[in-house]
Amino acid sequence: MSEIISNTGTKEFEFAKLPPYLAKIALAEQARDEVRGTLFRSASEVKSLRATGSLRPWILTELSKQGYSWPVAPAGVHEVLYDDERYGAMGRRALFYKGNKDDFPSEPVMVGGMCCLYTGDAEEIRKGKIKFSEEDDLGAWMFDWYPRMDQLDGTIGIPPQNCKRAVYIVEDSTWAAKIIPWIKEHSKVEFDLSTVASIFRRVHDVLGKPAIENWLRMHGYEGSIELIYTSDVESEYQQLIKRVGDKRGKTISRDSEGSTRVALLYDAAWLKIVGVDPKQAVIMEPANHIYYEEGLLDGSEGMHKVGYLPFWNNDGPTRHLPYKSVPNRGNCDRYQTKERWDLVNFLFGDKNSSIDMGLEDANLKIYDMLQRVYGLPNFHQTKAQSPRFYRRRDSLALP
């Protein structure tokens, strides 16, 4: 998400770098609807909201000090002002809910998605600060740090105990198509799309999948965890994109295809392709995602969304930062927090922890969590194998 400064001097989100047509829709809705409000503007207004919970009052107060506000769209978006147990551990960080509150599934199927690269790292590639001379260099680079903790946290949250099935999508082919033009511009080499997608897939298979499973299991989730790659359903994806073009009366251009692919992830038509009943689906992702366009094809009627606070620090959302500035696989054995935001980022699921915990005690807990997420005892041995693993093209072949 990139930041913009409003006319009032208040920081607002530029809706996760929404494409122009989606950003215009969102901004137009704000401008024409006088009913809309903001979740928080000042500490006094936070107090008037009567927010309750173990973390929520502190979160809202600190965010208001930073000058952040989320526009609250009037169409079915509700502010979450208390810890809602239906959302499990994420209920302590939930900010928005969309859907019929009285019709929340008794056994929800939690649905989320994972970007192969977060904004801070993608921007380094886009600007040419990170260059690759061959496809294998991308895999070797990612093997040093993947995944970031904010990536794990932003994938699907933590499903509640009554959830028996969690499904998340890794956008390997989508991100391959996104970064190849950037690499070509700065490195003057033409990468093969299928090879880059297979690298993203292989890296996630080896490093991301077990880390996500560890993250969910350590928070008590016992249900199934299903992984789908966009490359697995690419033909179906293209059919949906064609349907969107037909509905609009024009072919989706290459420039706007990426934004359409993202928006489709929040449409019932996509859920049907990946085998999820839209009426049982609960999309649980960072709060900004609740603003993605709906109604491209089958709409979102009957679906539920829970938008929670993403990983945060004293300067705002961490996804803008490069991987070296956030906890990740590469620095997990030496990461030390100096901010209370990490008590929210890491310890929200621990009912015995509080925002007043000493940072020394917090660091001991966070260190233990990072060990368990990344499998730290085996980390150095695995890392030492990375050149041999990635420098051979045949090592990238899928099983």
TORZA-531918 format. One record per residue (C-alpha): x, y, z. Coordinates in nm, 2 decimals, decimal comma. Layout:
R	X	Y	Z .
...
END
This chain:
R	0,00	0,00	0,00 .
R	0,13	0,34	-0,08 .
R	0,05	0,65	0,12 .
R	-0,11	0,98	0,01 .
R	-0,17	1,29	0,21 .
R	-0,52	1,42	0,20 .
R	-0,61	1,79	0,19 .
R	-0,66	1,78	0,56 .
R	-0,31	1,66	0,62 .
R	-0,43	1,32	0,73 .
R	-0,26	1,01	0,59 .
R	-0,49	0,78	0,41 .
R	-0,43	0,45	0,22 .
R	-0,41	0,46	-0,16 .
R	-0,60	0,13	-0,15 .
R	-0,31	-0,11	-0,18 .
R	-0,19	0,05	-0,50 .
R	-0,52	0,00	-0,67 .
R	-0,53	0,03	-1,05 .
R	-0,66	0,36	-1,18 .
R	-1,01	0,25	-1,25 .
R	-1,06	0,09	-0,91 .
R	-0,90	0,39	-0,73 .
R	-1,14	0,62	-0,92 .
R	-1,44	0,41	-0,81 .
R	-1,33	0,41	-0,45 .
R	-1,26	0,79	-0,44 .
R	-1,59	0,87	-0,62 .
R	-1,78	0,67	-0,36 .
R	-1,61	0,87	-0,08 .
R	-1,68	1,20	-0,25 .
R	-2,05	1,15	-0,32 .
R	-2,15	0,98	0,00 .
R	-2,18	1,23	0,29 .
R	-2,28	0,95	0,52 .
R	-1,93	0,79	0,53 .
R	-1,71	0,84	0,83 .
R	-1,36	0,74	0,94 .
R	-1,27	0,48	1,18 .
R	-1,06	0,72	1,38 .
R	-0,94	1,08	1,36 .
R	-0,82	1,16	1,71 .
R	-0,77	1,00	2,05 .
R	-1,09	1,17	2,18 .
R	-1,29	1,03	1,89 .
R	-1,15	0,68	1,96 .
R	-1,27	0,71	2,31 .
R	-1,61	0,81	2,19 .
R	-1,63	0,49	1,98 .
R	-1,62	0,29	2,30 .
R	-1,38	0,03	2,15 .
R	-1,31	-0,26	2,38 .
R	-1,08	-0,55	2,38 .
R	-0,73	-0,65	2,49 .
R	-0,55	-0,45	2,21 .
R	-0,81	-0,25	2,02 .
R	-0,81	0,07	2,23 .
R	-0,43	0,09	2,22 .
R	-0,43	0,02	1,85 .
R	-0,68	0,29	1,76 .
R	-0,52	0,54	1,98 .
R	-0,17	0,48	1,84 .
R	-0,30	0,48	1,48 .
R	-0,47	0,81	1,54 .
R	-0,14	0,96	1,67 .
R	0,02	0,85	1,35 .
R	-0,25	1,03	1,15 .
R	-0,39	0,72	0,98 .
R	-0,76	0,68	0,89 .
R	-0,95	0,43	0,68 .
R	-1,25	0,55	0,48 .
R	-1,55	0,34	0,59 .
R	-1,76	0,26	0,28 .
R	-2,13	0,27	0,36 .
R	-2,22	-0,04	0,15 .
R	-2,23	-0,31	0,41 .
R	-1,89	-0,24	0,58 .
R	-1,91	-0,24	0,96 .
R	-1,65	-0,13	1,21 .
R	-1,54	-0,40	1,45 .
R	-1,52	-0,23	1,79 .
R	-1,48	-0,53	2,02 .
R	-1,30	-0,87	2,02 .
R	-1,53	-1,09	1,82 .
R	-1,47	-1,46	1,90 .
R	-1,62	-1,57	1,57 .
R	-1,30	-1,45	1,40 .
R	-1,08	-1,65	1,63 .
R	-0,75	-1,49	1,74 .
R	-0,78	-1,23	1,45 .
R	-1,08	-1,09	1,63 .
R	-0,84	-0,90	1,85 .
R	-0,70	-0,72	1,54 .
R	-1,02	-0,71	1,32 .
R	-1,11	-0,36	1,20 .
R	-1,38	-0,42	0,94 .
R	-1,64	-0,68	0,87 .
R	-1,85	-0,71	0,56 .
R	-2,15	-0,94	0,52 .
R	-2,46	-1,03	0,71 .
R	-2,36	-1,05	1,07 .
R	-2,65	-1,28	1,16 .
R	-2,55	-1,53	0,89 .
R	-2,19	-1,60	0,97 .
R	-2,11	-1,96	0,88 .
R	-2,11	-2,21	1,16 .
R	-1,82	-2,39	0,99 .
R	-1,65	-2,12	0,78 .
R	-1,41	-2,19	0,50 .
R	-1,14	-1,93	0,54 .
R	-1,00	-1,79	0,21 .
R	-0,69	-1,58	0,16 .
R	-0,41	-1,51	-0,08 .
R	-0,03	-1,45	-0,07 .
R	0,17	-1,20	-0,28 .
R	0,50	-1,36	-0,39 .
R	0,67	-1,03	-0,32 .
R	0,56	-0,75	-0,09 .
R	0,56	-0,39	-0,19 .
R	0,90	-0,30	-0,04 .
R	1,08	-0,57	-0,23 .
R	0,88	-0,54	-0,55 .
R	0,96	-0,17	-0,56 .
R	1,33	-0,24	-0,54 .
R	1,30	-0,45	-0,85 .
R	1,07	-0,21	-1,03 .
R	1,32	0,08	-0,97 .
R	1,61	-0,14	-1,08 .
R	1,78	-0,14	-0,73 .
R	1,78	-0,52	-0,74 .
R	1,87	-0,68	-1,07 .
R	1,89	-1,03	-1,20 .
R	2,10	-1,15	-1,49 .
R	1,93	-1,49	-1,51 .
R	1,61	-1,65	-1,38 .
R	1,80	-1,86	-1,12 .
R	1,93	-1,54	-0,95 .
R	1,57	-1,47	-0,85 .
R	1,54	-1,80	-0,66 .
R	1,88	-1,76	-0,49 .
R	1,79	-1,41	-0,38 .
R	1,45	-1,52	-0,23 .
R	1,61	-1,82	-0,07 .
R	1,80	-1,59	0,16 .
R	1,49	-1,44	0,33 .
R	1,16	-1,58	0,21 .
R	0,90	-1,56	0,35 .
R	0,87	-1,23	0,55 .
R	0,67	-1,25	0,86 .
R	0,43	-0,98	0,74 .
R	0,37	-1,20	0,43 .
R	0,27	-1,50	0,65 .
R	0,05	-1,29	0,87 .
R	-0,12	-1,12	0,57 .
R	-0,20	-1,45	0,39 .
R	-0,50	-1,58	0,58 .
R	-0,48	-1,45	0,93 .
R	-0,55	-1,73	1,19 .
R	-0,86	-1,93	1,12 .
R	-1,10	-1,97	1,42 .
R	-1,14	-2,31	1,59 .
R	-1,47	-2,39	1,42 .
R	-1,30	-2,36	1,08 .
R	-1,22	-2,70	0,93 .
R	-1,08	-2,58	0,60 .
R	-0,85	-2,30	0,50 .
R	-0,76	-2,22	0,14 .
R	-0,50	-1,97	0,03 .
R	-0,39	-1,88	-0,32 .
R	-0,03	-1,80	-0,41 .
R	-0,01	-1,57	-0,72 .
R	0,29	-1,73	-0,88 .
R	0,20	-1,67	-1,25 .
R	0,04	-1,33	-1,17 .
R	0,36	-1,21	-1,01 .
R	0,58	-1,36	-1,28 .
R	0,39	-1,15	-1,54 .
R	0,42	-0,84	-1,32 .
R	0,80	-0,84	-1,26 .
R	0,93	-0,97	-1,60 .
R	0,88	-0,62	-1,77 .
R	1,07	-0,45	-1,48 .
R	1,36	-0,70	-1,51 .
R	1,37	-0,65	-1,88 .
R	1,38	-0,27	-1,85 .
R	1,67	-0,26	-1,60 .
R	1,87	-0,58	-1,68 .
R	1,80	-0,59	-2,06 .
R	1,73	-0,96	-2,04 .
R	1,40	-1,14	-2,13 .
R	1,29	-1,39	-1,87 .
R	1,06	-1,68	-1,95 .
R	0,72	-1,64	-1,77 .
R	0,67	-2,01	-1,70 .
R	1,03	-2,04	-1,55 .
R	0,98	-1,74	-1,33 .
R	0,64	-1,87	-1,21 .
R	0,80	-2,21	-1,14 .
R	1,07	-2,03	-0,93 .
R	0,80	-1,86	-0,72 .
R	0,63	-2,19	-0,68 .
R	0,94	-2,38	-0,59 .
R	1,05	-2,12	-0,33 .
R	0,70	-2,13	-0,17 .
R	0,68	-2,51	-0,18 .
R	1,02	-2,54	0,01 .
R	1,01	-2,23	0,24 .
R	0,67	-2,07	0,24 .
R	0,43	-2,36	0,28 .
R	0,59	-2,51	0,59 .
R	0,62	-2,17	0,75 .
R	0,25	-2,09	0,70 .
R	0,15	-2,43	0,83 .
R	0,38	-2,37	1,14 .
R	0,23	-2,02	1,19 .
R	-0,13	-2,15	1,19 .
R	-0,06	-2,47	1,39 .
R	0,12	-2,28	1,67 .
R	-0,20	-2,07	1,71 .
R	-0,41	-2,38	1,76 .
R	-0,56	-2,42	1,41 .
R	-0,62	-2,79	1,35 .
R	-0,82	-2,79	1,02 .
R	-0,69	-2,86	0,67 .
R	-0,47	-2,61	0,49 .
R	-0,50	-2,61	0,11 .
R	-0,27	-2,43	-0,12 .
R	-0,36	-2,33	-0,48 .
R	-0,12	-2,17	-0,73 .
R	-0,26	-1,93	-0,99 .
R	-0,06	-2,13	-1,24 .
R	-0,27	-2,43	-1,16 .
R	-0,59	-2,26	-1,27 .
R	-0,44	-2,02	-1,53 .
R	-0,68	-2,14	-1,81 .
R	-0,98	-2,09	-1,59 .
R	-0,84	-1,75	-1,48 .
R	-0,82	-1,64	-1,84 .
R	-1,18	-1,75	-1,90 .
R	-1,29	-1,53	-1,61 .
R	-1,09	-1,24	-1,75 .
R	-1,25	-1,28	-2,09 .
R	-1,59	-1,29	-1,92 .
R	-1,51	-0,96	-1,75 .
R	-1,41	-0,81	-2,09 .
R	-1,73	-0,93	-2,25 .
R	-1,94	-0,78	-1,97 .
R	-1,76	-0,45	-2,01 .
R	-1,79	-0,47	-2,38 .
R	-1,42	-0,45	-2,44 .
R	-1,11	-0,67	-2,42 .
R	-0,91	-0,65	-2,10 .
R	-0,58	-0,48	-2,20 .
R	-0,24	-0,62	-2,09 .
R	-0,20	-0,31	-1,86 .
R	-0,52	-0,37	-1,68 .
R	-0,51	-0,75	-1,66 .
R	-0,31	-0,75	-1,34 .
R	-0,57	-0,54	-1,15 .
R	-0,85	-0,75	-1,29 .
R	-0,68	-1,07	-1,17 .
R	-0,66	-0,93	-0,82 .
R	-1,02	-0,81	-0,81 .
R	-1,14	-1,15	-0,93 .
R	-1,00	-1,31	-0,61 .
R	-1,29	-1,14	-0,43 .
R	-1,57	-1,26	-0,66 .
R	-1,79	-1,56	-0,62 .
R	-1,69	-1,68	-0,97 .
R	-1,33	-1,73	-0,85 .
R	-1,44	-1,92	-0,54 .
R	-1,63	-2,17	-0,75 .
R	-1,33	-2,24	-0,96 .
R	-1,12	-2,33	-0,65 .
R	-1,40	-2,54	-0,50 .
R	-1,53	-2,31	-0,22 .
R	-1,90	-2,25	-0,17 .
R	-1,93	-1,87	-0,16 .
R	-2,19	-1,88	0,12 .
R	-1,94	-2,07	0,34 .
R	-1,65	-1,85	0,24 .
R	-1,49	-1,60	0,48 .
R	-1,22	-1,39	0,32 .
R	-0,98	-1,30	0,59 .
R	-0,71	-1,06	0,49 .
R	-0,55	-0,73	0,58 .
R	-0,81	-0,45	0,62 .
R	-0,73	-0,26	0,30 .
R	-0,84	-0,55	0,09 .
R	-1,20	-0,50	0,19 .
R	-1,22	-0,22	-0,07 .
R	-1,14	-0,43	-0,37 .
R	-1,40	-0,41	-0,64 .
R	-1,68	-0,65	-0,62 .
R	-1,95	-0,75	-0,87 .
R	-1,71	-0,81	-1,17 .
R	-1,90	-1,13	-1,25 .
R	-2,10	-1,32	-0,99 .
R	-2,06	-1,07	-0,72 .
R	-2,01	-1,13	-0,35 .
R	-2,36	-1,18	-0,22 .
R	-2,36	-1,42	0,07 .
R	-1,99	-1,39	0,12 .
R	-1,82	-1,26	0,43 .
R	-1,50	-1,05	0,47 .
R	-1,29	-0,98	0,78 .
R	-1,03	-0,71	0,74 .
R	-0,77	-0,71	1,02 .
R	-0,48	-0,47	1,10 .
R	-0,17	-0,58	0,90 .
R	0,18	-0,59	1,04 .
R	0,25	-0,24	1,17 .
R	0,53	-0,03	1,32 .
R	0,59	0,32	1,44 .
R	0,60	0,44	1,08 .
R	0,30	0,26	0,94 .
R	0,24	-0,07	0,75 .
R	0,55	-0,28	0,72 .
R	0,48	-0,41	0,37 .
R	0,64	-0,09	0,23 .
R	0,97	-0,18	0,38 .
R	1,24	-0,40	0,22 .
R	1,28	-0,75	0,36 .
R	1,59	-0,66	0,56 .
R	1,39	-0,42	0,77 .
R	1,13	-0,67	0,88 .
R	1,15	-1,01	1,05 .
R	1,21	-1,28	0,79 .
R	1,38	-1,61	0,74 .
R	1,72	-1,45	0,70 .
R	1,72	-1,25	1,02 .
R	1,49	-1,46	1,24 .
R	1,78	-1,58	1,47 .
R	1,88	-1,22	1,56 .
R	1,56	-1,02	1,53 .
R	1,50	-0,79	1,83 .
R	1,19	-0,57	1,86 .
R	1,21	-0,22	2,00 .
R	0,85	-0,13	1,94 .
R	0,52	-0,22	2,11 .
R	0,36	-0,28	1,78 .
R	0,53	-0,62	1,77 .
R	0,32	-0,72	2,07 .
R	0,02	-0,67	1,84 .
R	0,20	-0,83	1,54 .
R	0,32	-1,14	1,72 .
R	0,15	-1,19	2,05 .
R	-0,22	-1,11	1,97 .
R	-0,30	-1,48	2,00 .
R	-0,16	-1,51	2,35 .
R	-0,43	-1,42	2,61 .
R	-0,15	-1,41	2,87 .
R	0,03	-1,13	2,70 .
R	-0,07	-0,76	2,73 .
R	0,03	-0,44	2,56 .
R	0,21	-0,34	2,88 .
R	0,45	-0,64	2,87 .
R	0,81	-0,55	2,90 .
R	1,00	-0,56	2,57 .
R	1,26	-0,80	2,71 .
R	0,99	-1,06	2,79 .
R	0,83	-0,99	2,46 .
R	1,15	-1,06	2,27 .
R	1,19	-1,39	2,44 .
R	0,84	-1,49	2,33 .
R	0,89	-1,35	1,98 .
R	1,23	-1,53	1,94 .
R	1,06	-1,86	2,03 .
R	0,78	-1,79	1,78 .
R	1,03	-1,72	1,50 .
R	1,22	-2,04	1,58 .
R	0,90	-2,24	1,55 .
R	0,77	-2,06	1,24 .
R	1,10	-2,10	1,04 .
R	1,23	-2,42	1,19 .
R	1,54	-2,23	1,32 .
R	1,74	-2,54	1,43 .
R	1,76	-2,65	1,07 .
R	1,78	-2,30	0,92 .
R	2,16	-2,27	0,88 .
R	2,19	-2,61	0,72 .
R	1,91	-2,53	0,48 .
R	2,06	-2,19	0,39 .
R	2,40	-2,34	0,32 .
R	2,24	-2,56	0,05 .
R	2,09	-2,26	-0,14 .
R	2,36	-2,21	-0,41 .
R	2,36	-2,58	-0,50 .
R	1,98	-2,59	-0,49 .
R	1,92	-2,29	-0,72 .
R	2,21	-2,27	-0,96 .
R	2,11	-2,58	-1,15 .
R	1,82	-2,51	-1,39 .
R	1,69	-2,87	-1,35 .
R	1,66	-2,82	-0,97 .
R	1,37	-2,58	-1,04 .
R	1,17	-2,85	-1,21 .
R	0,84	-2,92	-1,03 .
R	0,80	-3,26	-0,87 .
END
